[in-house]
Amino acid sequence: MNNDIKRISRLTAIITQLQTKRLLTATQLAKKFQVSVRTIYRDIKVLEQAGVPILTEEGKGYLLMEGYTVPPVMFTEGEANALITAEQLILKSSDSSFRNEYMKAIEKIRAVLRYSIKEKVELLSGRIAVSPAISGLPQSSSLTLIQHALTSFRVLLITYSSLQHEKTERQIEPFALYYSLEESWLLIAFCRLRKDFRMFRLDRIGKIELLDLSFEPHKLTLPEYLDRKKKNFITPDT
């Protein structure tokens, strides 16, 4: 009986993993759930027989058919508590667009919680406070738009104010986001004006527009950029 419960739990978790990531190999799934690759093969077969539309890309891995969705995931008490704790921190975020999107997401999460967990979550929510020292960070409202541009490889047109209050118009290719306690959110992007990577403080970005212009993904990785920044003392584009 215990083995059956473990297997049902694993089968549900496999579907969740496939829904979260586009493509997964049997080896990755075996490592994730600490079982053999042969066990994963059997699990996939069981799911297929149950009507779950799992597609196999030869030599690459498994993926769910486009458009297939599963019922809302049921959160454990620990998972729900972690999300509610994170909510209190995000409410102190310096970017209003990020706060708004998270609050809409957390409302959907609250809606699928079991009643017994909902009561505990509400209790915990009222017993968490974040130090006022975190407030007073530079404010911005463009993080959500920047995230979209970054993941869809779209060029942004921005007006940027330097430390000396000089404004310039730039076309930039979003590369990564960096959070600094001193400066809050910074955008790492390839600046077509400077012809190099720069860091832009979000609170200094004035006008921002998503252009109907795509760019090729940069081969540079974030760890490589940060290592280069450390060696060359690259500072925000002031």
PARO-255260 format. One record per atom (N, C-alpha, C, CB): x, y, z. Coordinates in steps of 0.05 Angstrom, whole numbers, plus 32768, in hexadecimal, padded with zeros to 4 digits. Glycine has a CB too. Example, Ala and Ser with C-alpha at 12.3 -4.5 7.8 and 13.67 -1.06 7.14 Angstrom:
2
81087F8E809C80F67FA6809C81087FBE809C80E27FA780B581017FD3808E81117FEB808F81028001809D811A7FF48072
//
This chain:
238
80117FE880008000800080008011801980007FED80008018802680198011803880308013804680367FF9804D802C8029804E80207FEB805C80237FD18049802E7FBC806680077FC7802F80267FBE801B80317FAB8017804F7FAF800080227FAF801680577FC8801380747FCE802B80847FC3801080797FEC804380797FC7805B80867FBE805B80887F9F807580767FC7805180737F92805180737F75803D80877F6A804B80587F6A802580887F778010809C7F6E801B80B87F727FF680987F7F802880BC7F88803480D77F8E804980DE7F79804180D77FAA805980CA7F71806E80CF7F5D806280D47F41808180B77F5C804D80C57F3B804080C97F21803480E57F1E802980B47F1D802880EF7F34801D810A7F358034811E7F32800D810F7F4E804A81197F408061812B7F3F806E812C7F23807581237F54806E81157F16807981147EFA806981267EE8807A80F77EF0804E81257EEA803D81367ED9804381537EDF801F812F7EDE8046815A7EF9804C81757F018066817E7EF5804D81787F20807A816D7EF6809581747EEB809381787ECD80A9815D7EF1808481677EBF8081816A7EA2807181837E9B807381517E96805F818B7EAC805081A37EA7806181BC7EAC803681A37EB9807481B97EBE808581D07EC5809B81D47EB1809281CB7EE180A781BE7EA780BD81C17E9480B581B57E7980D681B27E9F80C081C07E6480B881B87E4980C1819C7E4280C381CB7E3580D981947E4A80E4817A7E4280F5816F7E5980F5817D7E2880F081557E6080FF81487E758107812C7E6C80EF81477E8F811F81247E73812881097E6C812180F67E82814681097E66812180DC7E7C811C80C77E91813280C97EA6811B80AB7E84814A80CF7E9E816080D17EB2815C80E87EC5817B80D57EA3815280FF7EBB814D81167ECC8136810F7EE08145812E7EBC812281027ED6810B80FB7EE8811480E67EFC80F480EF7ED7812480D37EF4812E80BE7F07813F80CB7F1D813F80A97EF8814F80DE7F16816080EC7F2A814E80FD7F3C817480FE7F1C813A810A7F318128811A7F418119810A7F56811481287F2F811080F27F4F80FF80E27F61810E80CB7F6E80E780D87F52812980CA7F68813A80B67F758131809A7F70813D80BC7F92812A80947F57812380797F4E813380727F35810480777F488130805A7F2C813F80527F148132805D7EFB814180337F138142805E7EE5813780667ECB812180537EC2814D80687EB6812580397EC8811180257EC080F7802B7ECE811B80097EC880F880347EE780DF803A7EF680D180527EE880E580417F1380E080657EDF80D4807C7ED180C780737EB780EA80927ECB80D480617EA980C880577E9080AC804A7E9680DA80417E8380AB803B7EAC8092802E7EB4807D80437EBC8096801A7ECB808680587ECA8073806D7ED38068807C7EBB808280817EE5807880827EA7806F80907E8F805B807F7E80808880967E7D806080657E7F804D80537E72803280537E80805880367E70803280527E9B801A80537EAA800A806D7EA5802080507EC9801880837EA4800B809D7E9F7FFF809E7E83801F80B47EA3800D80937E70800380927E547FEA80817E53801980877E417FEA806A7E617FD380597E617FBB80667E6F7FD9803E7E6F7FC180787E817FAC80877E907FA1809E7E807FB680907EAB7FAC80A37E687FA280B87E577FB180D27E587F8680BD7E5D7FC780D37E677FD780EC7E687FE780ED7E4E7FEA80EC7E817FE381037E3E7FF181057E23800E810D7E257FE281197E12801F80F97E2C803C80FD7E2E804880F67E13804880EC7E45805781097E08806481057DEE808280FF7DF38061811E7DDC808D80EF7DE280A980E87DE480B980F37DCC80AD80C97DE680CD81027DD280DF810C7DBD80F780FA7DBE80E7812A7DC080FB80EA7DA9811080D67DA8812B80E27DAE811080C97D8D813880D77DC2815380E07DC9815480FA7DDA816380E47DB1813C81067DDF813B811F7DEE812C811D7E08812F81347DDD811581107E088106810D7E2180E8810E7E1E810F81227E3480DB81147E3480BD81147E3480B381317E3880B381027E4B809B81357E2D808D814F7E30806F814A7E2F809681637E1B8060815C7E3B8043815A7E3A803981677E20803681687E528023815C7E15801781687DFD800F81857E027FFF81577DF4801481967DEF800E81B27DF17FF081B67DF7801581C17DD77FEA81C67E0C7FCE81CC7E127FC381BA7E287FBE81CA7DFA7FD181A47E2F7FC781927E437FCC819E7E5F7FD481767E417FB7819F7E6F7FBA81A97E8A7FAF81947E9E7FAB81C47E8E7FBA81967EB67FB081847ECC7FA281967EE17FC881747ED97F9281897EF27F8481997F077F9881A77F197F7281867F187F9081BC7F267FA281CB7F387FB181B97F4B7F9381E07F477FCA81BF7F4F7FDB81AF7F627FD281B57F7E7FF981B67F5E7FD081A07F8F7FC981A47FAB7FE381A97FBB7FB9818C7FB67FE581BF7FC87FFD81C67FD77FFC81BA7FF3800081E57FD9801481B27FFC801781A88017801781C1802A80318197801B801481BC8044801581D28056803081E18055800F81C88073804681D28053806081DE8052806481EF8039807581C98053805A81E58022805D81F48009804C820E800B805381E37FF18034820C8015802382238018802F8238802B8007821B8022803B822F8040804882418053805F8250804780518232806C806E824180368085824E8029807C826480168095823880198066825F8008805C82737FF58051828B8003804682667FE380448287801A8039829D802A804F82AE803680268293803F806482A0803F807B82AF804A808882C080348090829B8056808B82B4801C809782C38006808582DB7FFF809A82B17FED806A82D88002805882EE7FFC805F8307800C803B82E58001806583038026806B831A803780848329802E806E8311805480978319802480B08326801A80AB8334800080C683108016809B83287FEE809683347FD48085834D7FD7808883207FC28075834F7FEB806583687FEF807883807FF58052836480078091837A7FFC80A4838F800180B583947FE880B78388801880AF83857FD280BE83897FB980BD83A57FAF80B483757FA480D283AE7FA380D483CA7F9A80C683CE7F7F80F083D37F9880BD83B87F7280B083BA7F58809283B47F5A80BE83A77F44808183C77F53806483C47F56805983B07F43805783DF7F51806483AD7F2A8059839A7F17805D837D7F218066839D7EFB807583797F2D807B835F7F39806883587F508098835E7F428064836C7F62805183677F78803583607F6E805083817F8A802C836F7F5A8011836A7F50800D834E7F44800A837F7F3B802183467F358020832B7F28802183157F3D803683287F13803283197F51803483047F66801A83027F76804C830A7F79800E83197F7C7FF583187F8C7FDF830A7F7C7FED83347F937FDE830E7F627FCA83007F527FCF82E27F527FC9830A7F347FE982DA7F517FF082BE7F527FEA82B17F6D800E82BA7F4B7FEF82C07F827FEB82B57F9D7FCE82B17FA37FF882C67FB27FBC82C27F977F9F82BF7F9B7F9682A57F8E7F9082D77F8F7FA1829E7F777F9A82857F6A7FA3826D7F7A7FA682847F4D7FBB82707F867FC6825B7F977FB482577FB07FE382617F9F7FAC826D7FBD7F9B826B7FD47F80825D7FCD7F9582877FDF7F7782617FB57F5D82567FAD7F5D82377FAC7F5582617F917F74822B7FA77F75820E7FA57F7F82007FBE7F8782067F8E7F84820F7FD47F8C82037FED7F7581F67FFB7F9982187FFF7F7A81DF80087F6681D280187F5E81E4802F7F7081B680217F4581E280387F3C81F3804E7F4D81F180677F1F81EC80557F5681D9806E7F6681D680867F8081E580847F6C81B8808B7F8C81E6806C7FA581F480687FA0821280667FB381EA804F7F89821980597F82823680567F82824480717F67823980497F76823780857F74824380A07F90824880AC7F63823280B27FA2823480A97FBD823780B37FCD824C80A47FCC821C80B27FC8824E808A7FD6826180797FCE827E80817FD0825C805B7FB4828280867FAA829C808E7FB582A480A97F8B829C80907FB8829080BB7FC4829680D57FE1829E80D27FC2827D80E87FF0828F80C2800C829580BD801082B080B08019827F80AC7FFE82B6809D800082CF808E7FFF82E780A17FEA82D1807A7FEF82E580B67FEC82FB80C9800282FB80DE7FD182F980D6801482E780DE802982E680F2804582E980E6802782CB8100804682F580CE806082F980C18063831780BC806482E980A78079832280C5807F833F80C0809B834180B4807D834F80DB809E835580A280B8835A809580C28374809F80B5835A807680DC837580A680E8838D80B180E383A680A08106838980B480DB83BC80AD80D783D5809E80F083DF809080CD83EB80B1810783D48098812083DD808C812283D5806F813883D1809B811283C18067811283B9804B810383CD80398105839D804880F183DC804580E383F0803580F68407802E80CA83FA804480ED8419801D80FD843080158110842B7FFE810D8439802D810D84137FF2811E840D7FDA8114841C7FC2811D83EE7FD4812684217FAF811D842F7F96810684207F89813584327F8280F2842E7F8080DA84227F7580DB84207F5680C184327F7E80CE840C7F4B80CC84097F2E80B183FB7F2880E483F87F2380AA83F97F0E809183ED7F07809483DD7EEC807B84027F0480AC83D67EE580B083CA7ECA80BB83AE7ECB80C483DB7EBB80BD83A27EE280C983877EE480BA83727ED480CB837E7F0180A083727ED58090835E7EC7809483607EA9807283617ECE809483797E9E8098837D7E8180B483747E798094839B7E7A80C8837A7E8A80E383727E8480E683537E8480F6837E7E9980D983467E9780DA83297E9880CF831D7E7E80CA831E7EB080B983297E7480AD831F7E5B80C083237E448092832E7E5680CD833B7E4380E083407E2D80F8832E7E2E80E9835D7E2E810083287E47811883167E4B811282FA7E41812083167E6880FB82EF7E4880F582D47E4080EC82D07E2480DF82C97E5380E482E67E1680DB82E47DFA80EF82F17DE780C082F27DF7810682F97DF2811C83047DE28113831C7DD1812882EE7DD08106832F7DDE80FC83477DD1810C835F7DDA80DE834B7DD7811183717DC88121838A7DCD810F839E7DDC812C83967DB3811A83AB7DF0810C83C07DFF811883DB7DF7810E83BB7E1D810683EF7DF5810F840B7DF1810A84187E0C80FF84197DDA812084237E17811D84307E318129844C7E31812B841F7E478120845C7E44812C84767E4A813A84727E658118848E7E4A815484777E66816384717E7F8170848A7E8A8177845B7E7A816D848D7EA4817A84A47EB28193849C7EC0816684B27EC581A984A97EBB81C284A37EC881C384AF7EE481DA84AE7EB781D884A87EF281DB84B37F0D81DD84D27F0D81F584A87F1A81E684DC7EF681E884F97EF281CE85057EE6820085017EE181B984F47EE5819F84FD7EDB819F85037EBD819585157EEB81B184F77EAF81B284FA7E9281A184E47E8581CF84FA7E86818E84EB7E74817C84D77E69818584CF7E4D816084E27E67818584B57E48818B84AB7E2D817684967E2581A8849E7E2D817284947E0B815F84807E01816F84687DF7814D848C7DEA816884517DFF817784397DF8816584237DED8187842E7E10817084137DDB816483F97DD4817583E47DE2816383F57DB4816883D47DF2817783C07E02816C83A47DFE817783C77E1F817D83907E01817683747DFF817783677E1B818883657DEA816083647E28816183597E44816F833E7E45814483577E4E8180833C7E59819083237E5C818A83157E7781AE83297E5A818A83247E8D818683187EA7817D832D7EBB81A0830A7EB1817383247ED2816B83377EE8817D83317F00814D83337EEF818483477F0E819683457F25818B83557F3C81B3834F7F1D818983497F53817E83577F6A8194835F7F7E816983457F78819583787F8481A983837F97819A83907FAE81BC83977F8881A2838A7FC6819583977FDD819983B57FDD81A1838B7FF781B083BE7FD281B583DB7FD281A683E97FBC81D383E07FCE81A383DC7FA5819783E97F8D817D83DC7F8481AB83EA7F77817483C87F92815C83BA7F8A815F83AB7F70814483CD7F89814B83AC7F5E814D839D7F44815E83AB7F30813183987F398170839B7F23818083A57F0C817C83937EF5819E83A77F14817B839E7EDD8179838F7EC58194838D7EB78163839B7EB2819D83757EB181B583717EA181AB836F7E8481C683587EAB81B6837F7E7381AC837F7E5781C383877E44819483927E5381C1837E7E2B81D483877E1781C983A27E0C81D783727E0081D983B77E1081D183D17E0781DB83D67DEB81DC83E77E1B81C983DB7DD881D183E07DBD81DE83FB7DB981B983DF7DAA81DA840D7DCC81E784277DCB820484247DD381D9843C7DDD820984167DE9822584127DF3823383FA7DE68224840D7E11822383E97DD8822E83D27DCB823C83BF7DDE824183DA7DB5823083BC7DF6823A83AA7E0A822583A67E1F825483B77E17822A83927E318217838D7E47821983A37E5C821C83717E53820283AB7E67820183BF7E7C81ED83B67E9181FA83DA7E7181EF83C27EA981DB83BD7EBE81CA83D77EC181E883B57ED981B083D47EC0819E83EB7EC2818D83E97EDB818C83ED7EA9818D83FE7EEC817B83FE7F03815F84037EFA818484147F17814C83F27F03813183F47EF98124840F7F01812083DD7F03812C841A7F18812084337F218129844B7F11812684377F3F813E84477F008147845D7EEF813D845A7ED28165845E7EEF812D84457ECE812184427EB3810884527EB2811C84247EAD810684657EA080EE84757E9D80DB84687E8A80F584927E9380DA84717E7280C984657E5D80D4844A7E5680C784777E4480C284367E5380CA841C7E4B80B684117E3780CE84097E6380BF84067E2180AD83FC7E0C80B883E27E0080AB84127DF580A683CF7DFD80AC83B57DF280AB83B87DD3809A839F7DFC80C183B57DC680C283B97DA980BB839F7D9A80DD83C37DA080B183A27D8280AB838A7D7280C583837D63809483907D5D80D9837D7D7380F483787D69810083627D7A810583927D698109834C7D6E811583367D7D813383377D7A810A831B7D73814083287D8C815D83257D8B816583087D90816B83387D9F817D83017D87818682E67D8B819082E37DA8819D82DF7D77818982CC7DB5819282C87DD181B082CA7DD3818882AD7DDB81BA82D67DE881D682D97DEC81E282BF7DF681DD82F07DFF81FA82B87DED8206829F7DF5821382A17E11821C82977DE1821882BA7E1A822382BF7E34820F82B57E49822982DD7E38821A82A77E5E8208829F7E74820A82B37E8B821182827E7F81F682B27E9D81F682C67EB3820E82C27EC581DC82C27EC3821682A97ECD822E82A67EDD824782B27ED0823382897EE4824982AE7EB5826082B97EA6826082D87EA8825F82B07E89824882E47EA5824783017EA6824E830B7EC1822A830A7E9E824382FF7ED6824983087EF1826783057EF8823882F87F06827382EF7EEE829082EC7EF282A083027EE4829982D07EE8829783087ECC82A4831E7EBD82A183387ECB8299831F7EA08288833D7ED5828283567EE4829483587EFC826583567EEC829883427F0B82A983437F2382C683497F1C82A783287F3182CF833E7F0682EB83437EFE82F0835F7EF382F4832E7EE982DC83697EE482E083827ED682D2839A7EE482D583807EBA82C683947EFB82B983A97F0B82A483B97EFA82CD83BD7F16829583AA7EEA828083B77EDA826A83C17EED827483A47EC4826383DA7EEB824E83E67EFC823583EB7EED825984017F09821F83F17EFB820683F97EEC820C84107ED981F084017F0081FC84117EC4820084257EAF81F784407EBA81F0841E7E958209844E7EC7820384687ED3820B847F7EC18211846A7EEE
//
